[in-house]
Amino acid sequence: MSNEATFSIKPLCTGWVTLDKSKFVWGTGYGEKVDAPVIMWYLESRETRVMVDTGASDPDWAARYHYAMRRAPEEDPVRALGRIGVSPDDIDVVILTHLHWDHCYNNHLFKRARFFVQREELRYAIAPHPIHAKAYEAPTIGMTPPYINTKFEVLDGDARIADGLSVVFTPGHTPGMQGVSVSTSAGLYFIAGDSVALYENWEGNQFMKHIPGIDFVNLDDYFETLDLIEGIADFVLPGHDAKVLEKERYP
């Protein structure tokens, strides 16, 4: 690692949804509500500035088509970046873990950035199974996806994006899910997206070492992905856990 670029990671909260815990952790928490942040991840090395995911729609649109979402003024995506001294024009690279509405809605802000997505995710997002169509705002239900005008660099599996930064193909939650492997001064952090929504998914229970979420397209792939992450990551950062926000910076 000493010869590799190292990054810092800053989670930026851009809103909150309150959902039943059972949506995040298979077989548990029925009726228990969880306040789940919508997170954009800002990564910085000496050479490269990166955004992982671009957040959700505005709250009015979210309430109309998805879930009630609250967003304080300082949680607006541009203002959230501004609070750490960053402009959208500073971003060199945007990596989208997947194309659900709460992860790719603000691509238009990052006018200078290169955008990376998995080919399989893009293929499925255009015409998903009906039960997944609303999450993608898919054309098959008469909606216009938020990513539609994004110029993507399309990936087929694992790829090195920059020195110290790679994407890892992690299907299961969606067919083209990808996580982000980040070299830091403390070891390898893995931004898991919705493959690991909460720390509880990762910590498991007496029956499973890791617990998938209830939303998935392929359970075999999902369990293989969880095993894969375990084998490569020193630290895992979940996609929707409020505990992530207890630190402003990782490591």
C-alpha positions, 0 to 999 in steps of 0.5 A: 500500500505504501506505493499506492495513492491513498484517499480520504472518504467523507460521507455527505448526507443529502436527505433522510427517509424513514422505512421499516427496518425489515426492508433493509435486514432480511427477516428482522425489524418488522414494524421497527422504523429506521431513519436512513440517510441518503448518502453521497460519498466524497473521496479525495487523493492528491490527484483525484476527486471522486463522487460515489453516488449522486443522491436522490431527487428533491423531497416533493418528487420523492414523496410523489413517486417513492417515499417521504423524504426530508432534507434540511437546507444544508443537505441540498447536494450542492450545499453539502459539498460546499460545507466541505469546500468542494464545488461540483466542478471540482469532481473528476470522477463519478462512480454510481453503485447502481441506478436506483432513484436515490443514488443517481439523481444529481448527475447533471451537477457534475459537468466535468466528471467522467461517469462509471457504471456497469453495463449490466446495470444500465441494461437492466435499468432500462427495462427491469422486472415490473416490481423494480421499475419504479425504483429505476424510474424506468421507461417501461412505466412511462417515466424518464430515468434521472440518468438518461442524459449522462455520458457513461463510461460503461464497465464490464466487471471489476476495474481500476479507476485511478491509483488506489481506487477500484470498482468491484462487481457486486451483483445481487441487490441489482444485476449490475451493482458495484462497490468501491474499493478505496485505499486509505492510510488505515487500510482498504475501505469498501463503499458497499452501497445497498449490498450492505445497507446497515451495519447490522447486515454486515454484523449478521446474527447466530444464523448468518454471518452476513444478512442480505436486504429484502430487495434483490434480483438474485439471492445466490449472487447476493451471498457470493457478493457478501463473501467477496466483500469479506475477503477483500475489505478491511472496513465496510461502509454501509449505504444507508446507516446513520452511524456512518455519519458519526464521523465526518471523515474516514479513516 
